[in-house]
């Protein structure tokens, strides 16, 4: 089976956008996904934006990997933004994730 790309990384000046491409993460993709997130947050020196607007579901496994990416970025002095669909925004707020990053609801 071909490897599945789970995120797309774009760098604009010092800002990095990590756009997640896979609507549902499968367990066998976890290591690859975590490696891509870590590589993405190591690029540039400015703001890391996680664009989650294409995800259909949020799994606890995925949240753990995402939070690790946010922690790595903040540890390196980077600011972090998470762009969400409106229906995901309240879910993240309920979990207290607004304390970890700036949440932006995309209308």
C-alpha positions as CSV (number, residue, x, y, z in Angstrom):
1,X,0.0,0.0,0.0
2,X,1.3,3.4,-0.9
3,X,2.0,5.8,2.0
4,X,-0.7,8.3,2.6
5,X,0.2,12.0,3.0
6,X,-1.7,13.2,6.0
7,X,-0.8,16.9,6.0
8,X,0.3,19.6,3.6
9,X,2.8,22.2,4.8
10,X,3.2,25.7,3.3
11,X,5.6,28.4,4.4
12,X,4.7,32.0,3.9
13,X,7.5,34.2,5.1
14,X,8.1,33.1,8.6
15,X,4.6,31.6,9.0
16,X,3.9,28.0,8.5
17,X,0.4,26.5,7.7
18,X,-0.2,22.9,8.4
19,X,-3.3,21.8,6.5
20,X,-4.6,18.3,7.5
21,X,-5.8,16.4,4.5
22,X,-7.2,13.2,6.0
23,X,-10.8,13.3,7.2
24,X,-10.4,10.2,9.4
25,X,-7.1,9.1,10.9
26,X,-6.5,5.4,11.0
27,X,-4.4,3.8,13.8
28,X,-1.7,2.6,11.4
29,X,-1.1,6.2,10.3
30,X,-0.3,7.6,13.7
31,X,3.5,7.4,13.6
32,X,3.6,8.9,10.1
33,X,1.2,11.7,11.1
34,X,3.2,12.5,14.2
35,X,6.4,12.7,12.3
36,X,4.8,15.1,9.7
37,X,3.5,17.4,12.4
38,X,6.8,17.5,14.2
39,X,8.6,18.3,10.8
40,X,6.0,21.0,10.1
41,X,6.5,22.9,13.4
42,X,10.2,22.9,12.9
43,X,10.0,25.0,9.8
44,X,10.4,28.8,10.1
45,X,10.3,31.0,13.2
46,X,7.0,32.7,13.2
47,X,3.4,31.4,13.6
48,X,2.3,27.8,13.1
49,X,-1.3,27.6,11.9
50,X,-3.0,24.2,12.1
51,X,-5.9,24.2,9.6
52,X,-8.4,21.6,10.8
53,X,-11.3,22.7,8.7
54,X,-11.3,19.6,6.5
55,X,-11.4,17.0,9.3
56,X,-14.6,15.1,9.7
57,X,-14.0,13.7,13.2
58,X,-11.7,14.4,16.1
59,X,-10.1,11.3,17.7
60,X,-8.3,11.4,21.0
61,X,-5.3,9.9,19.3
62,X,-5.2,12.7,16.9
63,X,-5.7,15.3,19.6
64,X,-2.7,13.9,21.5
65,X,-0.5,14.3,18.4
66,X,-1.8,17.7,17.7
67,X,-1.2,18.9,21.2
68,X,2.4,17.5,21.0
69,X,2.9,19.6,17.9
70,X,1.5,22.7,19.6
71,X,3.8,22.1,22.6
72,X,6.8,21.7,20.4
73,X,6.1,24.9,18.6
74,X,5.5,26.9,21.8
75,X,8.7,25.3,23.3
76,X,10.6,26.8,20.4
77,X,9.1,30.2,21.0
78,X,6.5,30.0,18.1
79,X,3.0,31.3,18.3
80,X,0.3,28.9,17.4
81,X,-3.1,29.3,15.7
82,X,-5.7,26.6,15.2
83,X,-8.3,27.3,12.5
84,X,-11.5,25.3,12.9
85,X,-14.8,24.8,11.3
86,X,-17.6,26.4,13.4
87,X,-19.0,23.0,14.5
88,X,-15.5,22.1,15.9
89,X,-14.9,25.3,17.6
90,X,-17.1,24.7,20.7
91,X,-15.8,21.1,20.9
92,X,-12.2,22.4,21.3
93,X,-13.3,25.1,23.7
94,X,-15.1,22.6,25.9
95,X,-11.9,20.6,26.1
96,X,-10.0,23.6,27.3
97,X,-7.8,23.7,24.3
98,X,-8.2,27.5,23.9
99,X,-5.6,27.8,26.7
100,X,-3.0,26.0,24.4
101,X,-3.4,28.1,21.3
102,X,-5.3,30.9,19.6
103,X,-8.5,29.3,18.2
104,X,-10.0,30.8,15.1
105,X,-13.4,29.7,13.8
106,X,-13.7,29.9,10.1
107,X,-17.2,30.8,9.0
